[in-house]
Amino acid sequence: MSKQEEVQIIDFEELLRSIESRLASAGMYVQREAIITILQAEEAFLLEKGVLQAYNE
């Protein structure tokens, strides 16, 4: 029995705009570079834990 895997590719710019919009709606204005740094740290953590796998086109 093979394990079924679901692959979902997320557009980074779209994700970044969404986060910026949500923060702005909450009255929080965070520099884009800070958001990018947090997202990169999260990605590294998830890769390290095996929750996320790198995808090369």
KOLKE-129129 format. One record per residue (C-alpha): x, y, z. Coordinates in nm, 2 decimals, decimal comma. Example, Ala and Ser with C-alpha at 12.3 -4.5 7.8 and 13.67 -1.06 7.14 Angstrom:
2
<node c1="1,23" c2="-0,45" c3="0,78"/>
<node c1="1,37" c2="-0,11" c3="0,71"/>
//
This chain:
57
<node c1="0,00" c2="0,00" c3="0,00"/>
<node c1="0,15" c2="0,33" c3="-0,10"/>
<node c1="0,13" c2="0,64" c3="0,10"/>
<node c1="-0,06" c2="0,92" c3="-0,07"/>
<node c1="0,12" c2="1,26" c3="-0,05"/>
<node c1="-0,04" c2="1,59" c3="-0,11"/>
<node c1="0,19" c2="1,86" c3="-0,26"/>
<node c1="0,08" c2="2,22" c3="-0,22"/>
<node c1="0,29" c2="2,51" c3="-0,36"/>
<node c1="0,24" c2="2,85" c3="-0,20"/>
<node c1="0,33" c2="3,17" c3="-0,37"/>
<node c1="0,56" c2="3,35" c3="-0,13"/>
<node c1="0,47" c2="3,70" c3="-0,24"/>
<node c1="0,10" c2="3,62" c3="-0,21"/>
<node c1="0,16" c2="3,49" c3="0,15"/>
<node c1="0,36" c2="3,80" c3="0,24"/>
<node c1="0,09" c2="4,03" c3="0,11"/>
<node c1="-0,17" c2="3,84" c3="0,31"/>
<node c1="0,03" c2="3,86" c3="0,63"/>
<node c1="0,09" c2="4,23" c3="0,58"/>
<node c1="-0,28" c2="4,29" c3="0,52"/>
<node c1="-0,38" c2="4,10" c3="0,83"/>
<node c1="-0,13" c2="4,28" c3="1,04"/>
<node c1="-0,25" c2="4,62" c3="0,90"/>
<node c1="-0,61" c2="4,53" c3="0,98"/>
<node c1="-0,51" c2="4,47" c3="1,34"/>
<node c1="-0,33" c2="4,80" c3="1,35"/>
<node c1="0,01" c2="4,65" c3="1,34"/>
<node c1="0,27" c2="4,78" c3="1,10"/>
<node c1="0,57" c2="4,55" c3="1,07"/>
<node c1="0,86" c2="4,60" c3="0,83"/>
<node c1="0,85" c2="4,35" c3="0,54"/>
<node c1="1,20" c2="4,24" c3="0,61"/>
<node c1="1,09" c2="4,13" c3="0,96"/>
<node c1="0,80" c2="3,93" c3="0,82"/>
<node c1="1,04" c2="3,76" c3="0,57"/>
<node c1="1,29" c2="3,68" c3="0,85"/>
<node c1="1,01" c2="3,52" c3="1,06"/>
<node c1="0,88" c2="3,32" c3="0,76"/>
<node c1="1,23" c2="3,19" c3="0,68"/>
<node c1="1,28" c2="3,09" c3="1,04"/>
<node c1="0,95" c2="2,91" c3="1,04"/>
<node c1="1,04" c2="2,73" c3="0,71"/>
<node c1="1,38" c2="2,62" c3="0,85"/>
<node c1="1,21" c2="2,49" c3="1,16"/>
<node c1="0,95" c2="2,29" c3="0,97"/>
<node c1="1,21" c2="2,15" c3="0,73"/>
<node c1="1,42" c2="2,04" c3="1,03"/>
<node c1="1,12" c2="1,87" c3="1,19"/>
<node c1="1,03" c2="1,69" c3="0,87"/>
<node c1="0,69" c2="1,85" c3="0,84"/>
<node c1="0,79" c2="2,04" c3="0,52"/>
<node c1="1,00" c2="1,92" c3="0,23"/>
<node c1="1,20" c2="2,14" c3="-0,01"/>
<node c1="1,05" c2="2,15" c3="-0,36"/>
<node c1="1,27" c2="2,22" c3="-0,66"/>
<node c1="1,10" c2="2,30" c3="-0,99"/>
//
